[in-house]
Structures are given as C-alpha cells and as structure tokens.
Amino acid sequence: MHNVASTDQIRAYFPALQRREAGYPVAYFDGPGGTQVPHPVVDAATDYLYHHNANTHWNYPTSSETDASLEHARRVFAGFLHSAPEEIVFGANMTTLTFHLARALGRRLSAGDEIIVTELDHHANIAPWQALEAERGVRVRWARMIPETGQLDREHLEGLVNARTKVVAVGAAANALGTVNDVRAVADWAHAVGALVFVDGVHYAPHALPDMQAFDCDFFACSPYKFYGPHLGVLFGRRELLDSLEFAELEPASHVAPERAETGTLNHEGIVGAAAGVEWLGSLAEGSALRTRLATTYRVLEQRGGELFAAMWEGLTAVPGVRLYGPPPNAPRTPTLALTVDGTPSSRVTRQLAERGVFTSHGDFYALTVVERLGLLPEGLVRAGCACYTTAEEVDRLIGGIRALADGGA
C-alpha cells in the first residue's frame, strides 16, 4: 500500500481534525451523514468565488472561465463514474434531483405501470416514486428487506419484476446498515423486461468507486458531501434518456443534455469544490489517468476501512447489551456500523459519546422503513461510519465509550 498516502498523511489535509471536545480530539464517525472536507476542496471553491465568479454563457472572461470550470467538473465526474461528460447532471442534492427525474419519467407512465422500490432504501429513493402513484396512477411495489441480516430478499425482488415494471429503484449501498447490493443483477432483471434502473449511490460512492459500465444502470445519483466535497447532488443519466425525457425547464434554457436536466443557476462554487474533492482522492495515489488513480485510492481505502470495521464489529460484539445490525464484516458492506445499547435511547448514546469527543449520529437517517422493520421506532439506531481519516485509536475510543455506556457509566 506504499503507493497511496498513509492515514496520517491524509489526516493532515483536514483542519476539522484539530477540533477538541471536552478536552478530547474529535473522532468523526458521522461520515455517512457527511464527511469532513480537506483544504484543497475549500481552496478551489474560494479561488472560484474570489477570482472567477460569474454566471454562464456570456462573452466576457469570468463567464467564460465559469463555463470552463463547469465543463472541467463534468469531465472529472465522468472519470469518477466511468461515463461521458454529457451524462453528468448537477443539482442541489440527490433528493431534489431524484424528484426532478421521477417527474420527468412519470410523464411516460400510465395507470397500471409499476415501479419497484426496496425496504432497505433511504426515502429519497422511495418518496419521489410514491409521488407518481397520485400523479400518474402507477403502482409502487416493495422489495423486502430481511431484518435478521439487513439484506435485500433477492428472490422477492426478482419475482416482482414483470412486464408491467417500468422502473426499478435500488440503492447500491444502504445508508443505515451499510449493506451493499448487487446492482448489476438488478439491472439485468429490469432490462430483461424493458424497465429502467435508477440507483441511489449516495452511500456507495464514498466507499467503492462507481462504474456505470459495470452497473449497466440507466441513472445513478450521488452526493459529493459524503465523499469529502461540498453539499451538492450529482446525477448520471444515459445520454439518450437525458436527450429524450421531458424535464421541467424554462423555455429559454438549453435543450441539450445535460443542461436540459438542470434548473436555474447552479451552485458553481460547490461544483468546482466537488470536482476538487474527486481530484484530491485521485491525488492520494500514483499514476497518470484520474480514474486509474481513483481505483488505486479506493482499493486501499476499502481495505483500510474493512479492517477498521472488523475491529469495531468484533469489539462491540463482546459488549453485553449492545446489538449490531446489518451484515457482518465478511459480507458485502461498507464500514458503517448500526447499533443499539439496551436501555439507552440512541439520542442519549450519541450525546454521551460526544462528551468523550466521539461524534456519531442517531435516529432513522431517512431510512425510515429499515428502522420500522427492525422494530426500533421511534428512537432508531446509533450509526458510526469509518472514513479515510479514521484511525484504529479512534475505533478503540468508540468501543470504550459504548462499553462504558452499556456498563451504566457516563
């Protein structure tokens, strides 16, 4: 692993890691809700705002520079997703982009058409499709989650796909439990009946390098603020679909993909920063082409994260009163742990861990159906995720803090 920056070298990029809470250096396990940001990302956004800030498509220098910056960002994300720049759409966030896309797809649907969603998904990949039930009379069908394993019931999902299926919406990875799904298998089932595939890649993209060619999906959405960038949404869509769908847009706006799928003036500084975040990830490895370097970075970070997660799982399994949810370390998953402590609400667990400088998150994480199927409403889960800056010492502190809580200490 000598050709990828060490964890200590990576940590030096993050000013947030200098923060202390109650005398402790902060350990950020809240990455599944949004990671910390390295200084090259902030520098890129600041440089844009200070020196190139303008609106687009006008014949003067800063406007032309803005156009060039946005086109560069599309090329960067095309490399990140293994797609074409013309297939990269920017927006406020994944949820907004998914509602926007669902409305466009809904104009092609009729009463009786079916859309498949899963119980394992964030509701940003459920609610936009449910809206079409009222608007278009389509039927939304639910693929089951297996509560005991936190995995999709693959046979049930495959059995739901039929000639009436028009869209299958699935998560590449589950944000609450860390489960990784076989997107290519889902795409094969859907395409066999002529259905389209929408993939929520928000929790997947921070932990595994997305590949639109390997997934063979029609749409894929992700959120750069989950992988060291600013708050933003990015959507991949097949060029022929972006060209043909009836997106809601203003008459004077561009009717050419991908801009025809974008509304209003975009968050230029966010887009510039998000591209810088992807390039920063690539800079951690040696090599020439961006995607080659990204593949190396992700391969090493995935190994490091897997080792940290295994230690977390093993350490907490030994603590009486702690219950872990989702697949074990040897199953397809991200290094994201979901747990409860018997007799202690999740909000209290998170608050008391924060008093030790350990930041976790709690609740349902908008994966409401997951928490409901686990019987954990209203308090939900405690979630702790490993990021590129997580250390073994921080994992030990997390385990020690939860052990103290389970033992009745503060």
C-alpha positions as CSV (number, residue, x, y, z in Angstrom):
1,M,0.0,0.0,0.0
2,H,3.1,2.2,-0.4
3,N,1.6,3.9,-3.4
4,V,-1.3,5.5,-1.6
5,A,-1.0,8.2,1.1
6,S,-1.0,6.9,4.7
7,T,-3.8,7.7,7.1
8,D,-1.6,10.2,8.9
9,Q,-0.8,12.0,5.6
10,I,-4.5,12.0,4.7
11,R,-5.4,13.5,8.1
12,A,-3.1,16.4,7.6
13,Y,-5.5,17.7,4.9
14,F,-8.4,18.1,7.3
15,P,-8.5,21.2,9.6
16,A,-11.6,19.8,11.3
17,L,-9.4,17.1,12.9
18,Q,-7.8,19.8,15.1
19,R,-11.0,20.3,17.0
20,R,-11.3,19.2,20.6
21,E,-14.4,18.5,22.6
22,A,-14.3,18.3,26.4
23,G,-10.6,18.0,26.1
24,Y,-10.6,15.2,23.6
25,P,-9.6,15.3,20.0
26,V,-12.8,14.8,18.0
27,A,-13.2,11.4,16.2
28,Y,-15.7,11.9,13.4
29,F,-17.8,8.8,12.9
30,D,-20.6,10.8,11.4
31,G,-19.3,10.5,7.8
32,P,-22.4,8.6,6.5
33,G,-24.3,11.8,7.1
34,G,-21.5,14.0,5.6
35,T,-17.7,13.8,5.8
36,Q,-15.2,16.5,6.8
37,V,-13.6,18.5,4.0
38,P,-9.9,18.7,3.0
39,H,-8.4,22.1,2.4
40,P,-7.9,21.6,-1.4
41,V,-11.7,21.5,-1.7
42,V,-12.2,24.7,0.2
43,D,-9.2,26.3,-1.6
44,A,-10.8,25.5,-5.0
45,A,-14.2,26.9,-4.1
46,T,-12.7,30.0,-2.6
47,D,-10.5,30.6,-5.6
48,Y,-13.5,30.4,-7.8
49,L,-15.5,32.8,-5.7
50,Y,-12.7,35.3,-5.4
51,H,-11.4,35.2,-9.0
52,H,-13.8,33.7,-11.4
53,N,-17.3,34.2,-10.0
54,A,-19.9,34.9,-12.8
55,N,-23.0,33.5,-14.5
56,T,-22.6,31.3,-17.5
57,H,-22.6,31.6,-21.3
58,W,-21.8,35.3,-21.7
59,N,-19.0,36.8,-23.7
60,Y,-16.6,38.1,-21.1
61,P,-13.7,36.5,-19.3
62,T,-15.1,35.4,-15.9
63,S,-18.2,34.0,-17.5
64,S,-16.1,32.0,-19.9
65,E,-13.9,30.9,-17.0
66,T,-17.1,29.7,-15.2
67,D,-18.2,27.8,-18.3
68,A,-14.8,26.1,-18.5
69,S,-14.9,25.3,-14.7
70,L,-18.2,23.5,-15.1
71,E,-17.1,21.6,-18.1
72,H,-14.0,20.5,-16.3
73,A,-16.1,19.3,-13.4
74,R,-18.3,17.3,-15.8
75,R,-15.1,15.6,-17.1
76,V,-13.9,14.9,-13.6
77,F,-17.2,13.3,-12.6
78,A,-17.3,11.4,-15.9
79,G,-14.0,9.9,-14.9
80,F,-15.3,9.2,-11.4
81,L,-18.4,7.5,-12.6
82,H,-16.9,5.9,-15.8
83,S,-19.4,7.7,-18.1
84,A,-19.4,10.6,-20.5
85,P,-19.3,14.3,-19.5
86,E,-22.6,14.8,-21.4
87,E,-24.2,12.3,-18.9
88,I,-23.3,14.3,-15.8
89,V,-26.1,16.5,-14.3
90,F,-25.6,18.8,-11.3
91,G,-28.2,19.8,-8.7
92,A,-28.9,20.9,-5.2
93,N,-28.8,17.4,-3.7
94,M,-29.7,13.8,-4.5
95,T,-33.2,14.2,-3.2
96,T,-34.0,17.2,-5.4
97,L,-32.5,15.5,-8.5
98,T,-34.5,12.3,-7.9
99,F,-37.8,14.2,-7.6
100,H,-36.9,16.1,-10.7
101,L,-36.1,12.9,-12.6
102,A,-39.1,11.0,-11.3
103,R,-41.4,13.7,-12.5
104,A,-39.8,13.6,-16.0
105,L,-40.1,9.8,-16.1
106,G,-43.6,9.9,-14.8
107,R,-44.7,11.7,-18.0
108,R,-44.0,8.5,-19.8
109,L,-46.0,6.3,-17.4
110,S,-49.7,5.3,-17.3
111,A,-52.1,3.9,-14.7
112,G,-51.2,0.3,-14.1
113,D,-47.5,0.7,-14.7
114,E,-45.3,-0.5,-11.9
115,I,-42.2,0.9,-10.1
116,I,-40.2,-1.3,-7.7
117,V,-38.6,0.2,-4.6
118,T,-37.0,-1.5,-1.6
119,E,-37.5,-1.5,2.1
120,L,-33.7,-1.1,2.5
121,D,-33.5,2.3,0.9
122,H,-33.2,5.9,2.0
123,H,-36.6,7.5,1.4
124,A,-35.1,9.9,-1.1
125,N,-35.3,6.8,-3.4
126,I,-38.8,6.0,-2.3
127,A,-40.9,9.2,-1.9
128,P,-40.2,10.5,-5.4
129,W,-41.6,7.3,-6.9
130,Q,-44.5,7.2,-4.4
131,A,-45.5,10.7,-5.7
132,L,-46.2,9.2,-9.1
133,E,-48.8,6.9,-7.6
134,A,-51.0,10.0,-7.0
135,E,-49.9,11.9,-10.1
136,R,-49.9,9.1,-12.7
137,G,-51.8,6.2,-11.1
138,V,-48.8,3.9,-11.2
139,R,-48.3,1.2,-8.6
140,V,-45.3,1.1,-6.3
141,R,-44.2,-2.3,-5.2
142,W,-41.9,-3.0,-2.3
143,A,-39.0,-5.5,-2.3
144,R,-38.5,-6.9,1.1
145,M,-35.6,-6.5,3.5
146,I,-34.6,-9.5,5.6
147,P,-34.5,-8.0,9.1
148,E,-32.2,-10.7,10.5
149,T,-29.4,-10.0,8.1
150,G,-30.2,-6.4,6.9
151,Q,-30.0,-7.6,3.3
152,L,-32.4,-7.5,0.4
153,D,-34.6,-10.5,-0.3
154,R,-33.2,-11.0,-3.8
155,E,-35.7,-13.7,-4.8
156,H,-38.6,-11.5,-3.8
157,L,-37.2,-8.5,-5.7
158,E,-36.6,-10.6,-8.8
159,G,-40.1,-12.0,-8.5
160,L,-41.7,-8.6,-8.5
161,V,-40.2,-7.7,-11.9
162,N,-42.7,-8.3,-14.7
163,A,-44.0,-6.9,-18.0
164,R,-45.7,-4.0,-16.2
165,T,-42.4,-2.9,-14.5
166,K,-41.2,0.4,-15.8
167,V,-38.6,1.5,-13.2
168,V,-36.6,-0.4,-10.6
169,A,-35.2,1.9,-7.9
170,V,-32.5,0.4,-5.8
171,G,-29.7,1.5,-3.5
172,A,-26.2,0.5,-4.3
173,A,-25.5,0.5,-0.5
174,A,-27.8,1.0,2.4
175,N,-27.1,4.2,4.4
176,A,-28.5,2.9,7.7
177,L,-27.0,-0.6,7.7
178,G,-24.1,-0.5,5.2
179,T,-25.4,-3.4,3.1
180,V,-24.0,-3.4,-0.5
181,N,-26.4,-4.7,-3.1
182,D,-25.8,-6.5,-6.4
183,V,-26.8,-3.6,-8.7
184,R,-25.8,-5.4,-11.9
185,A,-28.1,-8.3,-11.1
186,V,-31.0,-5.9,-10.5
187,A,-30.2,-4.1,-13.8
188,D,-30.2,-7.4,-15.7
189,W,-33.6,-8.4,-14.3
190,A,-35.1,-5.0,-15.1
191,H,-33.6,-4.6,-18.6
192,A,-34.9,-8.1,-19.5
193,V,-38.5,-6.7,-19.3
194,G,-37.6,-3.3,-20.8
195,A,-37.6,-1.4,-17.4
196,L,-35.2,1.4,-16.4
197,V,-32.9,1.2,-13.4
198,F,-32.3,4.1,-11.0
199,V,-29.5,3.6,-8.5
200,D,-29.1,5.6,-5.3
201,G,-25.3,5.7,-5.0
202,V,-25.1,8.2,-2.1
203,H,-23.8,5.7,0.5
204,Y,-21.9,3.6,-2.1
205,A,-19.7,6.3,-3.7
206,P,-17.7,7.1,-0.6
207,H,-16.6,3.5,-0.2
208,A,-16.4,1.9,-3.6
209,L,-15.6,3.5,-7.0
210,P,-18.8,3.6,-9.0
211,D,-18.7,2.2,-12.5
212,M,-21.7,3.0,-14.8
213,Q,-20.4,0.5,-17.4
214,A,-20.2,-2.4,-14.9
215,F,-23.5,-1.4,-13.2
216,D,-25.3,-1.1,-16.6
217,C,-27.8,1.2,-14.9
218,D,-29.8,4.0,-16.5
219,F,-29.4,6.6,-13.8
220,F,-27.2,6.9,-10.7
221,A,-27.2,9.7,-8.1
222,C,-24.6,10.5,-5.5
223,S,-23.7,13.3,-3.1
224,P,-20.2,14.7,-3.0
225,Y,-20.6,15.9,0.6
226,K,-20.5,12.2,1.5
227,F,-17.0,11.9,-0.1
228,Y,-15.1,15.0,1.1
229,G,-16.8,17.6,-1.1
230,P,-19.4,20.4,-0.6
231,H,-23.1,19.9,-0.3
232,L,-24.2,19.1,-3.9
233,G,-26.0,16.4,-5.9
234,V,-24.7,14.7,-9.0
235,L,-26.8,12.6,-11.4
236,F,-25.6,10.3,-14.1
237,G,-28.2,9.6,-16.9
238,R,-27.7,7.8,-20.1
239,R,-27.3,10.4,-22.9
240,E,-30.2,9.1,-25.0
241,L,-32.5,9.3,-21.9
242,L,-31.4,12.8,-20.9
243,D,-32.0,13.9,-24.5
244,S,-35.5,12.4,-24.7
245,L,-37.1,12.9,-21.3
246,E,-39.5,15.8,-20.8
247,F,-37.8,17.6,-17.9
248,A,-39.4,20.6,-16.3
249,E,-37.4,23.6,-17.7
250,L,-37.7,27.2,-18.7
251,E,-38.3,27.9,-22.4
252,P,-35.1,30.0,-22.9
253,A,-32.9,27.3,-21.2
254,S,-30.7,24.9,-23.0
255,H,-32.5,21.9,-24.6
256,V,-29.2,20.0,-24.9
257,A,-28.1,17.3,-22.5
258,P,-27.0,17.5,-19.8
259,E,-28.0,21.1,-19.2
260,R,-31.6,20.4,-20.2
261,A,-31.9,18.3,-17.0
262,E,-30.6,21.2,-14.8
263,T,-32.8,24.0,-13.5
264,G,-31.8,27.6,-12.7
265,T,-28.3,28.9,-11.8
266,L,-26.3,26.1,-10.3
267,N,-24.0,26.2,-7.3
268,H,-20.9,27.0,-9.2
269,E,-18.5,27.1,-6.3
270,G,-20.0,23.8,-5.0
271,I,-19.4,22.1,-8.3
272,V,-15.9,23.4,-8.5
273,G,-15.2,22.2,-5.0
274,A,-16.8,18.8,-5.6
275,A,-14.6,18.2,-8.6
276,A,-11.6,19.2,-6.5
277,G,-12.7,16.6,-4.0
278,V,-12.6,13.9,-6.6
279,E,-9.3,15.1,-7.9
280,W,-7.9,15.1,-4.3
281,L,-8.9,11.5,-3.9
282,G,-7.1,10.7,-7.1
283,S,-4.0,12.6,-5.9
284,L,-3.6,10.2,-3.0
285,A,-2.3,7.5,-5.4
286,E,0.3,7.3,-8.1
287,G,-0.5,7.0,-11.8
288,S,-1.5,9.0,-14.8
289,A,-5.2,8.8,-15.7
290,L,-7.6,10.1,-13.0
291,R,-9.8,7.0,-12.9
292,T,-6.7,4.7,-12.6
293,R,-5.5,6.7,-9.6
294,L,-9.0,6.7,-8.1
295,A,-9.2,3.0,-8.5
296,T,-6.0,2.6,-6.6
297,T,-7.1,5.0,-3.8
298,Y,-10.4,3.3,-3.4
299,R,-8.9,-0.2,-3.3
300,V,-6.6,0.8,-0.5
301,L,-9.1,2.8,1.4
302,E,-11.6,0.0,1.1
303,Q,-9.1,-2.4,2.7
304,R,-8.3,0.0,5.5
305,G,-12.0,0.6,6.2
306,G,-12.7,-3.1,6.2
307,E,-10.0,-3.7,8.8
308,L,-11.3,-0.9,11.0
309,F,-14.9,-2.1,10.7
310,A,-13.9,-5.7,11.5
311,A,-12.2,-4.4,14.7
312,M,-15.3,-2.3,15.5
313,W,-17.7,-5.2,15.0
314,E,-15.5,-7.7,17.0
315,G,-15.0,-5.3,19.8
316,L,-18.7,-4.4,20.2
317,T,-19.9,-7.9,19.7
318,A,-18.2,-8.7,23.0
319,V,-20.1,-6.0,24.9
320,P,-23.2,-7.2,26.8
321,G,-26.3,-5.2,25.9
322,V,-25.0,-3.9,22.6
323,R,-26.9,-5.1,19.5
324,L,-25.4,-4.8,16.0
325,Y,-27.5,-4.7,12.8
326,G,-26.7,-5.4,9.2
327,P,-24.3,-7.8,7.5
328,P,-21.1,-9.0,9.3
329,P,-17.7,-7.9,8.2
330,N,-17.2,-10.8,5.7
331,A,-20.4,-9.9,3.7
332,P,-20.7,-7.2,1.0
333,R,-20.9,-4.0,3.0
334,T,-19.5,-0.6,3.8
335,P,-17.6,0.2,7.0
336,T,-20.7,1.7,8.6
337,L,-22.0,0.2,11.8
338,A,-25.5,0.4,13.2
339,L,-26.2,-0.5,16.8
340,T,-28.4,-0.1,19.8
341,V,-27.5,-0.2,23.5
342,D,-30.2,-1.9,25.6
343,G,-32.0,0.5,27.9
344,T,-30.3,3.6,26.4
345,P,-32.0,5.7,23.7
346,S,-29.9,6.3,20.6
347,S,-30.0,10.0,21.1
348,R,-28.5,9.6,24.6
349,V,-25.8,7.3,23.3
350,T,-24.8,9.9,20.7
351,R,-24.8,12.7,23.3
352,Q,-22.7,10.8,25.8
353,L,-20.2,9.7,23.2
354,A,-19.9,13.3,22.1
355,E,-18.8,14.1,25.7
356,R,-15.9,11.9,25.0
357,G,-15.1,13.6,21.7
358,V,-16.6,10.7,19.6
359,F,-19.2,12.0,17.1
360,T,-21.8,9.5,15.9
361,S,-25.3,10.0,14.5
362,H,-28.6,8.7,15.7
363,G,-32.2,8.2,14.5
364,D,-33.6,6.8,11.3
365,F,-31.3,8.6,8.8
366,Y,-34.3,8.9,6.4
367,A,-34.2,5.1,6.1
368,L,-37.5,5.0,8.0
369,T,-38.7,1.7,6.6
370,V,-35.5,0.0,7.7
371,V,-35.9,1.2,11.3
372,E,-39.6,0.3,11.2
373,R,-38.9,-3.3,10.0
374,L,-36.3,-3.7,12.8
375,G,-38.9,-2.6,15.3
376,L,-36.8,0.3,16.6
377,L,-39.1,3.3,16.2
378,P,-39.1,6.0,17.4
379,E,-35.6,6.1,18.7
380,G,-33.9,4.3,15.9
381,L,-30.2,3.4,15.7
382,V,-26.8,4.7,16.5
383,R,-24.6,4.9,13.4
384,A,-20.8,5.0,13.2
385,G,-19.0,5.1,9.9
386,C,-15.4,4.9,9.1
387,A,-13.9,7.5,6.6
388,C,-10.5,7.9,5.0
389,Y,-9.3,9.8,8.2
390,T,-10.5,7.2,10.8
391,T,-7.8,5.6,12.9
392,A,-7.6,2.4,15.0
393,E,-7.2,4.6,18.1
394,E,-10.5,6.3,17.3
395,V,-12.2,2.9,16.9
396,D,-10.8,1.9,20.3
397,R,-12.3,5.1,21.8
398,L,-15.7,4.4,20.2
399,I,-15.7,0.9,21.6
400,G,-14.6,2.1,25.0
401,G,-17.3,4.8,25.1
402,I,-20.0,2.3,24.2
403,R,-18.8,-0.2,26.7
404,A,-18.9,2.4,29.4
405,L,-22.5,3.2,28.4
406,A,-23.5,-0.4,28.4
407,D,-22.0,-0.9,31.8
408,G,-24.1,2.1,33.1
409,G,-21.3,4.6,33.1
410,A,-21.1,8.0,31.5
